[in-house]
Amino acid sequence: MNITLNNQSVTTAATTLSALVEDTLGQLPDAGVAVAVDGEVVPRSQWDRPLADGQHIDILTAVQGG
């Protein structure tokens, strides 16, 4: 499946948002991650929804700093 992930065209075997997050980050974190599909934030409770070819997905992680 071909998608745009964080503004880069990628091909993925992931079929759900949660699988894509896990593939991208190396694990499925408990907190500190937000996902948007086609510009709309997807609640974590809906991350098991299927991906569709051509979607634009952003995965954002919280970073501590000071």
C-alpha positions in Angstrom: 0.0 0.0 0.0 1.3 3.5 -0.9 0.7 6.3 1.6 2.2 9.6 2.5 3.8 9.4 6.0 5.0 12.6 7.6 5.2 14.2 4.1 7.2 11.4 2.5 5.8 8.8 0.1 6.2 5.3 1.5 5.1 1.8 0.7 4.0 -0.2 3.8 2.7 -3.7 4.5 0.8 -2.3 7.6 -2.9 -2.6 7.3 -4.0 -0.6 10.4 -2.9 2.7 12.0 -1.6 0.8 15.1 0.5 -1.5 12.9 1.9 1.5 11.1 2.8 3.3 14.3 4.5 0.2 15.6 6.4 -0.3 12.4 7.5 3.4 12.3 8.5 3.8 16.0 9.6 0.2 16.6 7.0 -0.3 19.3 3.5 0.8 20.2 4.1 3.4 23.0 1.7 3.8 25.9 1.6 7.6 25.6 3.1 10.6 23.9 2.0 9.9 20.3 -0.6 11.5 18.2 -1.8 10.3 14.7 -3.6 12.3 12.1 -5.1 10.9 8.9 -5.8 13.2 6.0 -5.5 16.2 8.5 -7.8 14.8 11.2 -6.6 13.6 14.5 -7.5 10.0 15.2 -8.2 9.0 18.8 -6.0 6.2 20.1 -9.2 4.1 20.6 -9.6 4.1 16.8 -6.0 3.2 15.8 -7.2 -0.3 14.8 -9.0 1.2 11.8 -7.8 0.0 8.4 -5.4 2.0 6.2 -6.3 3.0 2.7 -4.1 3.5 -0.3 -3.2 7.1 -0.9 -3.9 8.4 2.7 -1.8 11.2 4.2 -0.7 10.2 7.7 1.2 12.1 10.3 2.7 10.5 13.4 3.8 13.0 16.0 5.7 12.2 19.2 6.1 14.3 22.3 9.6 15.4 23.1 10.8 16.8 26.4 13.1 19.7 26.5 14.1 22.6 28.5 
